[in-house]
Amino acid sequence: MCANYEPISKDRVHLLDLFEPTFDYKVDVYPGYDCPLIFSKDGHIEWRQVKFGMIPTWQHDLKFSKYTYNARTETVDKKPSFRHAWAKSQFALIPVEKIYEPRYVNGKAERWGIYREDGLPFTVAAIYDSTMIDGKQIRSMSMLTINADNHAFMNQFHKPEDEKRSIIVIPDKYRNDWLNCKKEEAHQFFFEMPLGEFTADYFPKPRKSTN
């Protein structure tokens, strides 16, 4: 389960053949933060500034995003928080530099960053939705996840006794297909993290300035 990631830098979006978004966002994203998302509207790629963590149509509390930042593919069509977005085939991509996961070393959690070996950004499968809060439209998204108990790379993260989960990386050649597919076709894009293309390192949380 990914609760923290580094979104693509604005000066690197051209590496994904995308135009630069017009809004600003933080270099470190947690649930409830604003972040960039790409989706297809009438076949055309568009950027949106969204909340990390789904706030479904029936929910009117921004804090709800702290509970819905990941959506399990096995139950996404049934869970109240996600089923509307799924039913509408509201699929999107999160452009990412790296994601962070806990790795337990000598029984203690460490913050590890997962990123491409070649240093390029990548895109993560997501679903999105929107609701109205105090008269303002709020868009939000959740990362889709798959089981990774038997994955040689992703099964090293999270508590030893917990189920292992992984994000879904959508390769370049399938991005448009994913953005424009229907829910009945979505399972075709539930790719495992490609072995040999990603690596991980220890990235402790930056200390807050006391100034």
N, C-alpha and C positions, 0 to 999 in steps of 0.2 A: 504494500500500500504506500503510495507516494503522497506525502503531506507537504513537501517543500521542493521547489525546483527553481532553476535559473532560466528565465525566458530568453529567447533569442535577442541578441543585441540589435538595436535598430540599424546600426551600420553594417550588419551582417545578413540582413534579410535577402540581399541580392544573391546570396549563395544558395537560396532556395528558389531563385527566379521569382521573387516576390517584390512588390513595391513597398516602400517604407511606410509604416503606420504613422498617422498624424497626431497620435496622442502619446503621452509619456507614461511610463510604468516603472516599478521598482526592479532592481536587479536580483532580488531575492523574493520569491513569492510563497506565501503561506495561505491557508484557507481564509477566505474573507477579503483577500487583497484583490485589487484590480489588476488585470493582466490581459495580454493580447491573445485573440483567437481568430482563426480564419475558417470561413465556411463558404459554401457556394450558394449564390442567389441567382436563380435563372441561368445557371451554368457559368456565372462569373464569380471569381474569387473576391471576397470582401473581408476586410478587417473589422473586428468589433472589440471594444473594451468591455470585458466581462468580469464577474466575480469568480474566483476560484472556489468552487463548492456550490452545488446546485441549490437554487432557491426556486422551487416549483411554483406553478401557477397559483396554487391555493395557499402558499406560505407568504407571510408579510413581515418576516423578521430576518434582518440581515445576518444575525448571529447563527441562523440555521445552517449556513454554509460550512460551519466547523464540523458538521456531522455528515456531509454529503460530497466530500471532495473526490472520493473514488466510488465507482459503480461496478459491481461484480457482473460480468457478462452472463453468469449462470442465473441471475435473478433480476437483471435490470428491467425486464419486461413486466415484472410483477410488483416491485417495490413502489409504494405510493410516490416517493420522491422523484423517481426516474421514469415511470411508465408512460407519462404523457409525452415526454421528449422522445422516448423510444417509439411509441406508436406513430408519432409524426415523422419518424426517420430524420430527426434533427442531429445530424452527424457533423462533427467539426474536427479541426486539427489544432493542436497546441504546438507552436514552434519553440523548441527547447535547445538550450546549450548543454545543460546537465540536469539530472534529477538526483535528489538526495534520499538515501535510505539508511536506516540504522543497521550496523553490523556489530555483532556482539563478540568482543575480544576479552578473554579471561572473565567472562560473565558481565562485562560492562558495555553499554551501548556506545558506539562511536558513530559520528556522522560521516558517511561515505558518499562521494559524488560519483555518479555513473555517467559516462560520456563516450562519444565515438573515439576510436583509436586515431582516426585521421583528423580529429579536431573540428569536423564540420557539425553544424547544427542538425537537428533531426525533428521529425514531427510525430506527435503522440495522439492516438485516437481519443476522441472525447464526444460527449453528447451535450447539448445546450438547451436552455429554456429561458423564458422571461416571465416576469410578473410585474404588477404595479404596487409600489410602496409609496404612500404619501403623495400620490399623483404623479410619480416618476417611474418610468420604465426601467426595470433592473434586469439585465441579462446576466446569465451565470452558466457555468459549465462544470462537468465532472469528468475526470479521467476514467476510462474503462480499464478494467484489470482482468487478467486470466490467472488460473492456477499455475504455479511454478515449482511445485514440490520436487519435480524430477528434472528441473532445468539446471544444467551444470554450472551456470553462471549466476542466475538470479536466486537460486536456493541458498545462497550464503548470507542473505540479508534477513533482518527481523529476528525475533527471539527464536532460539533453537526449537522450542516446543510448538511454535505457532505455524499455521499454514503459510506457505510461501506464495506471494502474489507478485505479478509483474504487470507493468504497463504494456501497451501494445504500440510498437513502433510501426508506422505506415511508411514503407519505402517510397522513393520518388515516383516510380512508375505507377503506383496505385493510388496516389493522393487524390486525383480527380475522381477516380472510381469510388473511393471511400466517401468523399464529400457528397456524391450524387446518388449513392446507392439507397435501396429501400431496406427496411428492417429485415425482410425475408432473406436478403443477400448478405447481411452484415457479417454473419459467421465466417464467410469466405476470407475476411480480412483480419481475423483474430490470430495474427502471426505471433509466434514465439520470438523473443529477443534473439536476433541472429548471433550465433556464436562466432567469436573471432573479430567482430566489428566493434565491440564495446569493451571498455575497461573501467576500472574503479580505483579511487584513491581516497585516502583519509582527508577530509576537509572539516576541521573543527569550526564550530560557529564563531563568527567574528565577535570579539568582545565589544560590548556597548561602551561608547565613550563616556567618561565621567565628567567631561568639560561642560 
